[in-house]
Amino acid sequence: MIAMGIYLRHSSPIPKPYLAILYIGLGASLFVSSLQYYHQVFRTART
């Protein structure tokens, strides 16, 4: 996965603005899933 990221940034036929959209989408989905995870952890710890 790291190697694919390096390849996409340095020698990919995909333009960098399109990669930025991909990275923003991936980062946002990881952020939202971490919020859901922490919400579940705190809710479980309270009981």
Contacts in CASP RR format, 6 or more apart in sequence:
PFRMAT RR
TARGET T0000
AUTHOR 0000-0000-0000
METHOD contacts of the structure
MODEL  1
MIAMGIYLRHSSPIPKPYLAILYIGLGASLFVSSLQYYHQVFRTART
8 14 0 8 1.000
8 19 0 8 1.000
9 16 0 8 1.000
9 19 0 8 1.000
12 19 0 8 1.000
END
